[in-house]
Amino acid sequence: DGVETQFGVNYLGHFQLITSLLDVVKKSAPARIVIYAAIGNHTVDKIDYEYLLDKHKYMPYRSCAYSEVANISFANQLADELKNTGVTVNSLSPGMASTGIIRHFPMQGLVNFISRHTCLTPLEGAATAIYLLLSSDVESVTGRYWAHEVIQEPNPNTLDRREQEKLRVFTENFIADIKSKQAASTPSSS
C-alpha cells in the first residue's frame, strides 16, 4: 500500500480496526481499549513520515519504534476523545516475551539461548494487558502507558497534542488514499 510494513501492520491496521468499531465500543460502555506499544518508543524522536513512505530507507528497529510511537500517540488522543463516554484507552509494553517471533532474527542459536534465559513467558508478557482489561483497580484509568502493570513515562512526543493531530491527519489521509486507489482499481459490476 506504499507504507513501511511494520508501521502498516503494527499501527495502521490497528487504527483502522479500532476506529471502525468505535461506535460499537461506545454503545458497549463501560469498555476498555488496550493498544500494544513496546518500550522501543524511546529510541526515536518524532515520527519521520517521509521515512515511512520511502521504500529505500528501511531499518527494522527504527520502523518498529515509529509504529510504537504512533500507537501510544493514537491511544492518548483516543483517550482524550473518549473522555466521559465510559470507554478507557491505554497503551502498554508487554516486555520481551519469548513468543517465537525471534525465529526471524539472525544468529538464531545465540538469540534462542538468550531468549530462553532472559525473556518473559507469553503469559507473563500478557499480564499487563490482562490487568488493564480486567482489573477493577484501573477501570477508570485512561490515557496512560503501562509496563509490568505499572504506569510508565512514554516518549514525550506521544503526549504532544500537535504531534497526535499530525499523526491522525497523516493516518486518515493515507487510509483514504488507499481506499480511493482500491476503488479505482475495482472493476464496476454494471
Salt bridges, closest charged atoms under 4 A:
ASP48 OD2 - ARG62 NH2 3.21
ASP80 OD1 - LYS83 NZ 3.22
ASP80 OD2 - ARG161 NH1 2.38
GLU81 OE1 - ARG168 NH2 3.44
ASP160 OD1 - ARG162 NE 3.66
GLU163 OE2 - LYS46 NZ 3.69
GLU172 OE2 - ARG168 NE 2.85
ASP177 OD2 - LYS181 NZ 3.22
